[in-house]
Amino acid sequence: MAQADLHHHLINAWSVGWALYIASVTVWIVLQRRPPLSTVLWILVLAQLPYIGYAVYYFFGPQRLKRRRLKRLRSRLLIASQTERALLREHDHDTPPPVARMAALARTTSDIPLSSATDVRLLVGGEQTYDAFMEAIAGARHHVHLEFYIFKPDRIGTAIRDLLIEKARQGITVRLLVDALGSDRLGRRFLAPLREAGAQVGFFHNVRIGRRWRPVTNYRNHRKILICDGRIGFTGGLNVTDDEDERVRPDAYHDVHLRVEGGAVRWLQMVFLEDWAYTTGQRTDDCELDTLLPEVPGGPHQLQILVSGPDDPRQSIHRTQVAAIHAATERVWLTTAYFVPSEAALMSLTSAALKGVDVRLLVPRRSDSLVVTAASRSYFDELLEAGVKIWEYRDRMLHSKTLLVDDTYSFIGTANFDNRSFDLNFEVAALVYGEDMARHLGRQFELDLRHAARVPKDRQSPFVRRLFDASARLFSPML
């Protein structure tokens, strides 16, 4: 009898403890004020992990991240760009009101004004992009700043490292910022010659035990930026890895990148310097800013740098892309490696198709994540029903992240069309205005379709696959 009573008390104690755990976890998650579906999903998942769920959510949950902006740097940038902005204002009378409103939206959500460039080039594939990297680095006379999610110690990684060593030995300032998780293969032995030459290296959100215990494991720096002398800048989808170099691997990821010269490079520089200060604690002094932000002429190409991350709830890239899709009158051509849209993003695509806009979606037939691929397929039926045309890239892994709207808006950057890019990762993108880049991006999209198969509207899938796809979709807010 005593044993039965003890068993009964233990069950009651466990029930009370579990209820208190659920209540506390629920309050903690609800106070994050995330989208309802994401909130409910996290509560349900952690309910199955009594007590250890605290640690899971602390390290992997989507908590709000706060970090300081470098206000003095931003002030200097605004002063440095006054001449360029005056030049842009001279052409305001030629800017259609919808474009002016889009630029205003991008400015108020990113705190970055409309800028310009003397030259903007779309780079396709690893060969073009890495050759352009090497050329720009070799020509640097003052500094080279690099920021990448993945930087591997393989052939191309070693080649770029060795060139950076050469530049550092010449007295050129070299700063390399990599994501600690994405670039976890960068060891001390590989980096030692670089550091010995005088280069500086930083690891973004280094969460290795013994270094830092913080709830940042889930917040990765997905940005890819290269700046040489504050005059030439790059951003786009390519990391530094042989996985994206077709000269090394025939099955290399297919991707695109952007090379920019002119005033817009200042804003890429700002993104890098803020990330560098956040990661290393090193602030740039005013004397050095004069050389990091050189006087550059305004150019004929109008563009804006967009940034987003878990430290800013305005979601500039997500919001601006959705607004551009809603504004479309002719075409919306979207290429993304991972397609797990928010409700707003999904609604914008289907609404555009339903009103007669040519909406095309290009995704990989199989990405490097089985769950993400399945979740992506779960959206196909409703997209096809609305009139969206879908292609699956079949030759190799598609890694490009571009959006073309009419002949007006060209987005090239690091952000995929998924919840992780919209809400969790630190991302950067360039929004290029005008027909010139739209022509290049449209031509590349059509070339990519030659290596893709169109998804039929009456597609048939086995029951098991449909069930797996639908199940994967349940986890969309966490992907």
Order of alpha helices (4+ residues) and beta strands (2+ residues): alpha-alpha-alpha-alpha-alpha-alpha-beta-beta-alpha-beta-alpha-beta-alpha-beta-beta-beta-beta-alpha-alpha-beta-alpha-beta-beta-alpha-beta-alpha-alpha-beta-beta-beta-beta-beta-alpha-beta-alpha
